[in-house]
Amino acid sequence: MESEEFKEQFAAAKEYLKSLAVGYVKINNPLVLYVFEPYCAMEFETAEWNTFETH
């Protein structure tokens, strides 16, 4: 946080995040949720962050 360049980039990122909207889908059925999560990851191309590997 001491670098001026970092502070500028951090502030820009914060402003960008503030401009985003959030939505959610409530899914009560565990089986539907199990299928819906990877479907969304593929549809929205977020597999980089959502691997769904078992632990």
C-alpha positions as CSV (number, residue, x, y, z in Angstrom):
1,M,0.0,0.0,0.0
2,E,3.0,2.3,0.1
3,S,3.4,2.3,-3.7
4,E,1.6,5.2,-5.5
5,E,1.0,3.0,-8.5
6,F,-0.5,0.3,-6.3
7,K,-2.8,2.8,-4.6
8,E,-4.0,4.1,-7.9
9,Q,-4.7,0.6,-9.3
10,F,-6.4,-0.5,-6.0
11,A,-8.6,2.6,-6.0
12,A,-9.6,2.0,-9.6
13,A,-10.4,-1.7,-8.8
14,K,-12.5,-0.6,-5.8
15,E,-14.5,1.8,-8.0
16,Y,-15.1,-0.9,-10.6
17,L,-16.4,-3.3,-8.0
18,K,-18.7,-0.7,-6.6
19,S,-20.3,-0.3,-10.0
20,L,-21.2,-4.0,-10.3
21,A,-24.6,-5.5,-9.5
22,V,-25.2,-8.7,-7.7
23,G,-27.9,-11.3,-8.2
24,Y,-28.6,-14.7,-6.8
25,V,-30.8,-17.7,-7.4
26,K,-32.1,-19.6,-4.4
27,I,-32.1,-23.4,-5.1
28,N,-33.5,-25.6,-2.4
29,N,-33.0,-28.9,-4.2
30,P,-29.4,-30.2,-3.7
31,L,-29.5,-32.2,-6.9
32,V,-30.6,-29.2,-9.0
33,L,-27.9,-27.1,-7.3
34,Y,-25.3,-29.8,-8.0
35,V,-26.1,-29.5,-11.8
36,F,-26.7,-25.8,-11.9
37,E,-23.3,-24.7,-10.5
38,P,-21.2,-26.3,-13.2
39,Y,-23.7,-25.3,-15.9
40,C,-23.3,-21.6,-14.8
41,A,-19.5,-22.0,-14.7
42,M,-19.5,-23.2,-18.3
43,E,-22.2,-20.7,-19.5
44,F,-20.4,-17.7,-18.0
45,E,-16.9,-19.1,-18.7
46,T,-15.7,-18.9,-15.1
47,A,-14.1,-22.3,-15.0
48,E,-10.8,-20.6,-14.2
49,W,-12.2,-19.9,-10.7
50,N,-14.7,-22.7,-10.4
51,T,-13.0,-26.1,-10.8
52,F,-15.5,-28.2,-8.8
53,E,-12.7,-30.6,-7.8
54,T,-13.5,-32.9,-4.9
55,H,-11.5,-32.3,-1.8
